[in-house]
């Protein structure tokens, strides 16, 4: 169905990883941008550094502390997923997906 657009299954992977890392997901936005409130200032700073290392563009919401937006579209791959999990300080998806992960 239409839920397959924007690589949403991958988006759910990022969201699940973010939750496992203790961050809060804004449930309102699940189309092309995943909005995540990072759990602490330190984790937020780490995420910014990690995003630069992996050359991932993240959006910073100036009016919402420790909140980032990650763009998800149909070009996102499983490698991107692991990069995003790295940015979030979450374990890689291979450590928690099932056999058909």
N, C-alpha and C positions, 0 to 999 in steps of 0.2 A: 504493500500500500504506500501511501504518500509518506509514511514515517521513514521510508528508506531514503528519502531525499536528504541531501546535506551530510551523508555519511553518518546518520544519527546513531546506528549501532556502535560506531567508534566513539561518538559523543558520549554514549552511555558508558563506554569503557573508561573514558577520561573522567566522567562524573563519579563512577564507582571508585576509581583510583584516588580521586580527590577526597572522597568520603573516607576511604581507608586511611588517608593521611591526616584526617581530622579537620579538613576544611568544610565550609558550608557551601552548598550549591544553591543558587537562586533558581528555584523551580519554575519561575515564570518564563525564563528565556531558554528555550531548548531547540532553537531552529538553527541559525547559522553562527550564533555566538553563545558559548557556555560562560556564564558569569559565576565566578567563584570568589567567596570571601575567605581569604587565607586566615588560618587559625591564630597567627601571632605576627608581631612586627618582624621578628627574626625570620620566620618562615617566608614572610612577604619579601624581605630583602633577598633571601636566598633564591626565591622564585625569579626575581628580576635578574640576578646574576646568572642563574641557570639558563634563563631564556636567552640571554646574550650569548652564552657559551654555545647553545644549540641553534642560535640564529632564528629564534621563533619570535614573531611579532605578537606581543600581547598588549591589550588595551588596559590602560590604568584609568580607573574612575576617580577623578580628583575629589568628587563630593562624597565618596564612600570609602572609608579607611580600609586598607588592606584588601581591596577588591580588584580583581583582574578579569578581563574578558579574553577568552581564547576563541579565535575564529575557526569554525568547523565547516568545511564544505566537502563536495564530492571528491576533491583531490586529496583529502587526508588519507594517509596510509597507516598500516599497523606500525611502521617505523616511526611515523609522526606521533602515534599514540604513545609509544615508549618515550619519545622525546618529551612529550607533554607531561607524562608521569614523572619523568626525571625533573622537569621544571618544578613540579609540585612537591617533590620530595617523597613521592609515592613509590611503592615497589612496582617493578615492571609487570606488565599484564601477564607475562608468562608464568609468574609466580602465583597467580590466583585464578587464571581461567581454567576451565575444564578441558577435557581431551579434545573437544572440537573448538576450543578457544580461538 
